[in-house]
Amino acid sequence: MRIKAILFAIVLGLSGVSLLFTLPGAAQTPATPALVRIDLNAAEDLTRVAALDVPVYAHLTTPDADYLLAILTPDQQKQIAALGLPLTTLDPDATGASYYLLESDGGRTGASVTTAASLFTLLHDDGRHAVGRLRPGIAVASLDALPVRFMPLLDPIVLVAPISGAIPTDPPYDPLVAGLLTRVTTETVANYTGGLSGEWPIQVGGAPYTLLTRYSYSGTPIARATQYVYEHMQSLGYAVRYHNYIYNTYNLRNVIGEKQGLVHPEKIVLLTAHLDSRAKDWPHDPAPGADDNASGSTALLVTADLLADLDFDYTIRLVFFTGEEQMMRGSDAYATEAYNAGEDILGVLNFDMIAWDAKGGPDIDLHSNNPTIEDDSDALAELVAAVIDVYDLDLIPQIVQNGTRFSDHSSFWDRGYAAILGIEDYYNAAEQFAEPHDWNTNYHTVNDRLSTLNLTYFREYVRAALAAFVHLAGPLREISGTVMSQETVMLPLPATVMAVGQPGVFNTTASISGTYALHVPAGRYTVTAALHGYTSQTFTDVAVITGTGVRLDFALVPLPKFTVEGNITDAVTGELLSATVLLDNEQMLAAPDGYYSTTLFSGTYVMTATAPFHWPLTRTVVINHSQRQDFALEPTPCLLVVDDDFDSNGNAYDDQRYYTQTLESLGVCYDVWSVPDDTDGPPLDVLQQYRGVIWLTGKDWDYTLTAADQAALSAYLDGGGRLFVSGQDIGWDIARNGAPLFYREYLHANYLADDSGFHELEGVDFLSGITVTIEGGDGADNQEFPSDISVVGNGVGVFRYTGDGDWAATAFANDTYRVVYFAFGFEGINTAADRQKVMAYVLNYLQPCPLPPPYAVELQSDTLRIGLPGQIVAHTVDLVNTGILSDAYDLTLGSSAWTTTLGLPFGTALLPITRTPLLAPHERLTLGLHVIIPLTATVQAFDEVTLTATSVYSPVNVAHSTHRTVAGNAVYLPLVMRQ
């Protein structure tokens, strides 16, 4: 018994689980993980740690230190130590622990981290961040009242930040952007912020609603707030969706508005802000949150308004987060989803509290990530600082390289995305250069209202956010104009206009009025207008850098026309072919009788002539005068042999040689197509080049005839093809679970059993009289599982197993196609002579191309000889085997009046013969026929005798030749005449 496939699929999923492999009798204890601090000595240390793939939960910096927080087993700690990096244990047993990062420098609230000591065991404090372990029995909900900022260390972070080079840090002045900035007014920002902070009602769902709070757990108010920004972006044409998540038993949602990029839609840029608010105490109602963070949300709403009618290189997303006041849970859920989906986010501009400025001038802070490595987060901060300078905005930017983690941008840092936080002058005791500090004293109180904000500062900050986001997203510019003909009458032309530059290739077709418009990213382009029948026109070094775009008008000159004609012939016979000529892979010219003629514009063309069963011929032709272009096509071989005989391990067999050697012995030409293991065979356009196809699968039992193979062969047969397919496991592979259409309707077979158990077969129908063995001998001896099949429909059985009479092969012929199917391997036939005979009969049945019959004979001789009475007259006869199989022939003479002898010439004598030896195809045997003219024969008397040659292997095949012998007399000429 054979097991054809044993496939093991083992998937191990590890998530927070320790796997212990224990030897018999050995007791093992799980390794205890510890919370540790890993100090980095140099920038390259980060890459070295990342290569170890150990779980790191935070990357923190101070002015004096750069370190990681990780939860490591003892073995992992040894790996870190081997790198030569200092390692400090903060908690020797991290089993079951929940760790949090707390803001310890007073931060926004001015509260000391010691106020959290009742909820956390404080393990570490670097002056900026403290690490606490949640005490047993403390509910997460109880943390909401903490006066200090905090965030959980939940998942391992991505250590290596991106350095893509895609962030523009030196943006040029762009009139397009400048025009947008003028539309950002104090009235606009005040209107949006007042509505979000409850100063007046907003329209939600078609009805007014006053937002007194946007606290994430407030239920209806936060639902109305998210619905408001959703409806606003939807009304502008953005693709909007809610991003739902659950935290602390609450069903919460972020809001995402998207405009897909037209050039690189897979690359994404984000403008984000948190929409939620809070006050000092539960139930946080009212919690107007005008600065924190209706101001950042206002920047998104204004941006949505101004960018609605623009198109961009990259996909832009405007994302309103909730749950920011609950440890950034909304942004964490979204960033995790994006990371898991493999999204290519180039950069995140996050704005949080951008409207308070009461002290010391319009300072703003741009918080970047790692001060030890220059990465894309730094580039984003430089971009915002640069647009402030380029557009002369009344702001003073300062880049904080070791920025705070307590806003939504840090969720993206932890997933390896570039991000910054834009915020007002943030109180940070560790940043002495940032003095004077200007913190909003109304933070998280009911007094955080519109009336307390600096609207001029606010407007400038929104302008900076807008400008940076537009430069980051890459607005598309327009190359536009007209395409006309340069003639007495200027006609509009539907030409193709193509712009080629470093950003890519862009093209469009001019309208019937000749106008066109291309939308391209900023860059320099070569722009060409082209239309068949006209000289193309090109503008080079077209600068489309800033503004809305450029205008280019084209005037194309018409081309002259010439006649091209010719014949398509067979390169061997010279016969005209029914063919086609393809021009530039577009225009098809018919040549049904082998002649074509057409009129072409001057220019260079690629011409390809094709005809059935001939190789295509392609040439490049310059048309600058009327001319002939004749094509002589080489015929393809009669047959294509498809070698598809790999085993289950991908090893190729050599079964095709039994086919090719047999074809060579029959004088039949062929090509071979080798099919790589477990792939599709030749496509339809290849099959159609051949009059017949032989497809062998040898011992292969999977991927014998794929679905694509079956479709190609079906179409080939429907087009009049001839197919011989052979393989012992074709039925098992494709029909054991129900015969597909190809097996049933084209091969006309039904699969019965995998192994007949018999190796003797007898022919039926056109194979009648042939008996073969498919094991041993000089065959492949590989027939382990010859299949039992039955005949379907109008098919006929042509081989059956002698042991049980079941069918082993089918055939079918109609007016369209012919097919022969062996459910065993032809290569298994155990003698070359039998393989030759079977192949000859199969080809004679299929008739893929003109072939000699299997058995045929011809007698070639003189028919008249003259002699004198009493002489022996010799006739010569050549017997030729004109079949494609070896044969012998019985020889008989008809009745004759004069003595006649048949034999093989031996000097002047004849050796009698009645049966020839076995003659190979095309082999010739010379015979002699001696006739004695009687002495009594009168002049011009004659006798005739008929020689008959009858095939021994196919007695229906005979040849005749009739020979006349005439009696004459001698005539003597004078010597002078003879001379």
Number of C-alpha atoms within 10 A of each C-alpha: 4 6 5 10 9 6 6 6 6 6 6 6 7 8 6 6 7 9 8 10 8 10 8 6 6 7 7 10 7 9 13 13 20 21 23 21 22 22 21 19 14 11 14 11 15 21 12 12 21 14 11 11 12 17 19 23 21 22 22 22 22 16 11 6 11 20 18 19 23 25 25 24 21 13 11 17 20 13 16 19 13 9 11 13 16 13 18 15 17 19 18 15 16 18 12 7 15 15 22 19 22 23 25 21 22 18 22 19 17 13 17 14 25 13 12 19 13 11 20 21 15 22 14 15 16 14 14 19 23 19 25 26 20 22 16 11 7 12 11 10 10 9 17 16 10 15 19 22 23 26 19 18 17 12 13 17 19 19 22 18 22 16 17 11 11 11 23 19 21 14 17 14 15 16 13 16 21 15 11 16 21 9 12 19 18 16 12 16 23 21 15 20 29 23 23 31 29 22 18 16 16 21 15 18 11 9 8 11 18 18 24 23 26 32 30 26 22 16 13 14 20 23 16 19 23 25 16 20 25 22 16 19 23 16 13 15 14 22 15 21 16 16 17 13 17 12 13 12 9 12 12 23 23 23 22 23 25 21 22 20 21 17 21 13 15 14 18 23 24 23 24 25 32 28 31 31 30 29 22 16 15 11 13 21 19 20 27 33 32 36 30 31 27 32 34 30 33 29 29 27 20 19 23 24 13 16 18 14 9 11 22 25 25 25 22 27 24 25 28 28 28 29 25 23 24 21 20 23 23 27 26 22 20 21 24 16 14 15 16 10 9 9 14 14 22 24 26 26 27 27 30 24 25 32 31 30 22 15 12 11 14 21 23 25 23 27 27 30 29 21 18 15 17 16 20 26 29 25 24 28 28 22 24 28 24 21 25 22 16 15 18 11 17 17 18 14 21 17 20 23 22 19 22 23 26 21 23 31 30 26 23 24 27 24 22 18 26 29 30 34 31 29 21 27 29 25 22 20 15 14 16 10 11 19 14 14 18 20 19 23 13 17 20 24 19 20 17 26 22 25 12 17 21 18 21 18 24 28 25 23 28 27 27 26 25 27 26 26 24 19 21 28 25 21 26 25 25 19 23 18 16 22 31 21 18 15 11 6 8 12 16 19 24 22 26 18 26 19 24 19 19 10 16 12 14 17 18 16 20 23 16 13 13 19 18 24 21 19 22 30 26 22 17 18 23 15 21 19 27 20 17 15 16 21 18 19 17 14 14 12 12 18 15 19 18 20 18 17 20 16 12 15 16 22 20 23 15 17 15 14 16 16 16 17 14 16 20 27 24 17 14 10 10 11 13 17 21 16 23 22 24 17 17 13 11 8 9 14 16 15 21 14 14 20 20 20 16 10 11 20 19 21 18 12 17 14 20 18 26 22 23 16 18 22 17 20 15 15 12 12 12 12 18 15 15 13 13 13 14 16 22 21 22 17 18 18 18 19 23 24 21 21 24 29 27 24 18 16 8 12 12 19 17 13 23 23 13 19 20 17 14 22 19 12 16 22 13 19 13 18 14 15 14 14 17 15 20 17 14 18 26 17 14 16 10 13 22 22 23 26 22 29 27 20 25 28 28 30 26 26 22 20 22 30 26 16 14 15 19 20 15 21 25 19 15 25 20 14 12 17 22 27 28 21 22 21 28 30 27 30 29 22 19 22 19 16 10 12 17 16 14 19 22 18 17 26 25 25 29 20 22 17 16 20 17 20 16 21 20 16 23 19 20 18 11 17 17 12 9 15 17 19 19 24 20 15 13 13 20 22 16 19 26 21 22 29 28 27 24 19 22 18 11 12 21 21 27 24 28 23 23 15 12 11 12 20 26 26 29 24 27 23 16 10 6 11 18 23 25 26 26 25 26 32 27 25 28 28 29 19 19 17 14 16 22 24 20 22 19 24 21 20 23 17 19 22 15 20 16 10 16 19 17 24 25 24 24 18 22 16 17 13 15 13 15 17 21 19 20 13 15 16 19 19 19 17 21 14 22 20 24 22 22 23 23 21 23 20 25 16 19 16 18 11 12 12 12 16 13 20 16 21 17 18 17 9 7 7 11 16 13 13 16 13 15 18 12 13 18 18 22 16 14 17 15 15 21 22 21 20 25 18 27 17 11 10 16 15 13 12 14 19 16 18 19 14 18 16 24 20 21 17 14 14 13 11 17 19 19 16 17 16 19 16 24 20 23 17 12 7 5 8 9 7 7 6 7 7 6
